[in-house]
Amino acid sequence: MIAGETPALHSPPMTKPALLVHPPLGLFELRLTDYEVVHWPTERRDIRAAVTIGHVGISNAMIDALPELGAIVCFGVGVDGIDLDYAKKRGIAISHGRDINHEDVADVAIGLIIARLRLFTEGEKVLREGTWTPPLAVPPQKRLRGRKLGIVGMGAIGSAIAHRAQAFGMEIKWYGPRAKPDVAHAYEPSLKHLAEWCDVLAIAARGDKTTEGIIDAEIIKAVGGDGIIVNISRGSVTDEDALIAALKSGALGGAGLDVFVEEPTPVERWRGVPKTTLTPHLGGATREALYEGSQNVLENLRRFYAGEELLTALAG
């Protein structure tokens, strides 16, 4: 150093805030360059924010282990893996990805409806197994036009399903906890009556404690041996054992499922279960929705650490 020169002042290295990501989110974590990503379990107690997928969530035990936790940021609209009352008592803000993937989930619902009415799964099976016997490879199918569609839950996804189904000429009624004056389709206040009326019952209800098991043996029986159940909501909404039993016995005409009680669902659970089209919870996982969802997560994190209002805070 030259005599008389003022020593250079060096700022201490900036430390990145620890961020819990649960479950691990693969390539998305490469975008979290402003944070020190931590996975569960961890001994860290300085974690102020967590990122999760709604149906996986952050448990109360995890919340208890993180005394500084102030925000849980969810991909997707679902928050069913979080005890919202407990989080509220702890003063933890919750954000989710509303209005990001509902159109994509509705696409899958319509795809499952078409697959079951037109027997796509059975058709592919006979083609691949070399058992295609003209003139009809599979039994006569059912057209969509004129079919009665009952929708359970008329939120963003239910509304998007109804919009698509209307274009196919389906007759629509819906069930939910209360009527909505801005919904043009007929409201049915009884879930059982809706199940008895419809040809296809599409489940788009929020997956939480209020909807757990609402599609039980009685509702499945009401849909009947000529009816179809499609579920793109959460596996917890249905009594899966009763559903499988009804499919095997013929008491239910078919099912299109994108969600399951346990995910991944055990392979053996569905072996030999007839009249089903099954997809591995791919409803909202389009490239576009995943990108928009990641942008939403990043902005909610930025706002939280900046002390700003969250972009998509959970209402209520």
N, C-alpha and C positions, 0 to 999 in steps of 0.2 A: 504494500500500500504506500502511495506517495505521501510524504510528510504533509500534514495539513488537510489531507483529503478526508471527507466525512465517510465513515464506514457505511457500506450499503446495508439498507434495512431489508431483511428477508421475512416475508409473511410466513407464518406457520402453515404447513400443508393443510389443505382443506380436507376434511373427512366427509365421506358420503354417509347419508343416513341409512341405517339398516332397515331393510324392507323384507317382511315375511311374504314369501310366495308359496301358497299351498292350494292345490298340489303343485309340484314343479310344472312349469309351463313351456318347456322346450325352447324353441327358437324365439318366442316372444321375449324371453329373459334377456336376449341380446340387445333389446331396445331399452332396457332399464339401466342405461349407462350412468345415470345420475344417482344411482342407489347401490348399496351393497346388498345383494340378494342373499337372503337367508332362507333355508328350508327347515321344516319341522321334522324331528324335534330339535330344539335349540336351547342353549343356556343363556342366550342374549336376553337382557331385560330392558334394553333401551329402544326396542322396536316401537315406533309410533304409528305405523301403518301396515296393513296387510292387503294382499291381492289374492283373490280366490275365484273359483267357479261356484255359482250359486248353489248347485245341488251337492257340492262337496262341503264348502263352507268353512267356518272357523268355529270350533266347539267352545262351550263355556269353559271347559278346562284349559283350553289354549288361551282364552281371554284372561282367565285368572292368572296364568303364568306370564302375562305381558302387561305389567302395571302401567306402562306408558302408552298403551294402545289407544289411539284416538280416532282411527278411521279404518273401515273395511271396504275395499273397492272391489266390486264384483264384475266379472265378464257376464254378459247376457242379462236378461231381465230377472231371472230367478234369484231368490235370496233364501230358499228353503233350507239351506244348510246352516243357517244362522238363527239363533234364538233372539229375535228382534227385541222382545221385552227386556231380556237380560242385557243386551247391548245398550239399549236406551238407558237403563239404570246406571250403566257404567259411563254414560255420556259419550258413547262411540258413534260417530257418524257413519252411515251406510250409503254407498252409491251403487247404482246398477246401470245396465246398458239398455234402458228402455228405448223402444222405437228404432232398434238397430237390426234385429233379425226376424221380426215377426212375419214379414212377407216370405222369407225363406222357409220358415217352419210351416206356414200355410201351404206352400208349394208341396212340401213332403206329405202333408195331410191329404191333399188332393191326389197326389201320386199313389198313396196307399189305398185311397178309396177306389181309384181306377183299377189298381192292381187286383183288389179283391173282387170287384164287380166283374172285371173282364178276365180274371183268372190268369194273370201274367205269370205268377209263380208256378202254377201247375203247367202252363204252356211251355215255359222254359225247361221244366223238368223232363217232360216227355220228349222235347226236342233233343236235349243233351243226352238223354239215356237211350235214344234211338227207338222209342216206343210210340212215335207219332204214327197214328193210324187214320188215314182219311176215311170219311170226309170231315169228321169232327175230331180234332186232336184232344179236346177237353169237352166236358159237358157244356150245353148251351149257357152262354153268359147273360148278364143283365146289363141293359143300357142305363146310363146315368140319368138321361132326361126323364122326368116324371118321378124319380125316386124321392123319397122323403128323408131329408137330412136333419137330424137333431144335433144341435151343437151345445155342448156343456161348457159354458163360459164364453161371454161375449165381450172380451177385452180386445186388445189389438190383434191377437192371433185369431180368435174366433171371428172377428169382423172380417179379417182378410180371407178366411176360409169361406165365409158366407158370400163374399163378393165373387170369389172364383166359382163357387158352386152354383150361384145364380146364373152365371154365363153358360153352365152346362144344362140349365133348365131344371134344376132340382128344386123341390119345395122345401122351405126352410122354417124351422121353429127352433127356439133356443131356451135353455134353462140357466139360471144363475140365482144368486141369493136375493136379488131384487130386480124389478123391471127397470129398463132404461128408456126414457121417453124419446131419446134421439136415435133409437134402433128401429128401423122400419119393419124388421121381421117379427113374426108373432112370438110373443113371450109365453112360455109354459111354466107356471109356478111349481109344478110337480115333476120331479126327475123321473119318477116311475111312469107317469103318464106320457112323458116325452119318449121314454124307452119303448113303451107299448106302441106308440104312434109311428115311430121312425122305421125306415129300412136300414139306415146307417146312423150310428151314434158316434159322433166325433168329439173327443174329449180335448178341450183346450182350456181347462180350468187351471187356476194358479195352484201350484204344488206346495201346500203348506198343511198345518194341522187341521185347518177347517175343511179340507177336501180329502183328507186321508181316508182311503177305503170307501169313498162314496159310490164307486161302481162295484157294488157287492153282488153276492149271488142272486139276490132278488132282482136287481136291475139287469143283470146279465140274462136271467131267465125271461124278463120282460122283453128284451130285444129279440130273443127267440131264435129258433132253428133256421129261420130264413133271413135273419138280420146279421149285421156286421158291426163290430166295434173297432174304431180307429183311435189310437192314443198317441198324441204327440206332446202331451203335457208333462207328467211325471209318472213313473211306475207306481209310486205310492198312492195314486188316486184309485187304482184298481185293486181288487182282491185277486191277485195273480193266480193263486191256487184254484179259486173258483172258476176263473176264466179258462185255465187249462183243462179242468175237469169238464166244463161245458163244451169246449171244442172237441174233446175226445168222445164225449157221449152224443154229440150232435145237437145238444140243447142250444148251442150258439152256432150260427151259420158261418162265421169267419171272423178273423181279426187281422188288422194291420197295425203293427206296433213298432214305434221308434224308441220307446222308453221302457225301462224294466225296473222292478223293485231292487234288484242287485245289478250293478253295472261294473264290469262286463257280466252279462247274465250267463250262468253255467250252460255249456253246450248240451249236456244231458237233459237239462230241464225241458228243452224243446224238441228233443229227438222223438219223432213219431207223432208230434202234435199236428193234426191236419188243418187244412184250410187257413193257413197263416202266411202273411208276408211280413218278414222281420227285418228291420234295419237297425244298425248299431248307433243310435242316438246321434244321427247326423243332421237333424232338423235345421239348426241354425248355423251350421259350419260351412257356409260358403266363403270364398275368398274375400268377397266384398264385406260380408258381415264381420269376419274375423279382423279385417283391417280397421273397419270403423269401430269395432269393439276395443281394439288395442289403442286406438287414438283416444277413445273415451276414457279408458283406464289411465293413460298417461296424463291427460288433462285434469282428471280428478285428483291424481297424485300431486301434480304441480300446484293446483289450487289449495290442496290441504296444507302442504308445506309452506305455501306463501301466506297462509292465514286467510284465504279467500273462501267464499261460498262455493260448495261443490257444484259441479256442472249438472250432474244428474243425481242429486240426493234423493233417497227414497222418501216418498211422500208419507206423511204421518209418522 
